[in-house]
Amino acid sequence: SETLHNLAKSWDWSADGHKLTMHLVEGAKWSDGVPFNADDVMFYWDDEVMDPNVSPLNGATQETFGVGTTLKKIDDYTVEWTFKDAFPKQHLYAMAYGTFCP
């Protein structure tokens, strides 16, 4: 089966399998008309996943993504995950099935 996108139009893996770069769809908007971009992904990461005082939606915790995983904004429509383990399938499955994934 093939992985399909929602808010990421494409993604690329680094050769060593530790970095996943996601290129977000341009033109997506929230229900109030505000554009969706990398700042929204970073807000979710910082305020939902990384904040230990928040009860995460659908189990989106640091452990879900793998302890030590980081997320960085590259530009308005690009984010980059860095994983401790190469090609961390268990974490990617969690991202794809409701936890969070653009």
C-alpha positions in Angstrom: 0.0 0.0 0.0 1.0 3.6 -0.5 1.2 6.4 2.0 -1.0 9.3 1.0 -0.6 12.9 2.1 -3.0 15.2 3.8 -1.3 18.5 4.6 2.2 17.5 3.5 2.4 17.4 -0.3 5.7 15.4 -0.2 8.4 14.2 2.1 12.0 13.1 1.8 14.3 10.9 3.9 17.9 11.7 4.5 20.3 9.0 3.2 21.0 7.8 6.8 17.3 7.6 7.7 17.5 9.9 10.7 15.8 13.0 9.1 12.4 13.3 7.6 11.7 16.5 5.7 8.0 17.3 5.0 6.9 19.9 2.4 3.5 21.3 3.4 0.7 22.0 1.0 0.5 25.7 0.3 -3.0 27.3 0.3 -4.5 25.1 3.1 -6.6 27.2 5.6 -8.1 26.7 9.0 -11.9 26.9 9.2 -11.6 30.7 10.0 -9.7 31.3 6.8 -6.3 31.7 8.4 -3.5 29.9 6.4 -2.0 26.7 7.7 1.8 26.6 7.6 4.9 25.4 9.4 4.2 27.7 12.4 1.0 25.6 13.1 3.0 22.4 13.0 5.6 23.9 15.4 2.9 25.2 17.8 1.4 21.6 17.9 4.8 20.1 18.5 5.9 22.6 21.2 2.5 23.1 23.0 1.0 19.6 22.7 3.7 17.0 22.2 6.6 18.5 24.2 4.7 20.1 27.1 4.5 17.6 29.9 1.6 19.5 31.5 -0.7 18.9 28.5 -2.9 15.8 28.1 -2.0 14.8 24.5 -4.6 14.3 21.8 -4.6 10.7 20.7 -1.5 9.8 22.7 0.8 12.3 20.9 3.7 12.2 23.3 7.4 12.4 23.1 7.4 8.6 23.4 5.1 8.3 20.5 7.6 10.0 18.2 10.6 8.5 20.0 12.4 10.2 22.9 15.0 12.5 21.5 13.1 13.3 18.3 13.2 16.9 17.3 11.2 19.1 14.9 12.6 22.2 13.2 10.9 24.7 10.9 12.9 25.1 7.7 10.7 27.7 6.1 7.0 28.6 6.0 6.1 25.3 4.3 8.8 22.9 5.3 9.5 21.1 8.6 12.2 18.6 9.4 12.0 15.8 12.0 15.3 14.3 13.3 14.9 10.8 14.8 17.3 9.0 17.1 16.7 5.7 15.3 17.0 5.4 11.5 13.6 5.0 9.7 11.7 4.6 12.9 8.7 2.7 11.6 6.8 2.3 14.9 6.8 6.1 15.3 5.8 6.7 11.7 2.8 4.3 12.1 1.7 6.3 15.1 1.9 9.5 13.2 -0.1 8.1 10.3 -2.9 6.7 12.4 -4.5 9.7 14.1 -1.7 10.9 16.4 -0.4 13.6 14.2 1.1 13.9 10.8 0.8 16.7 8.2 
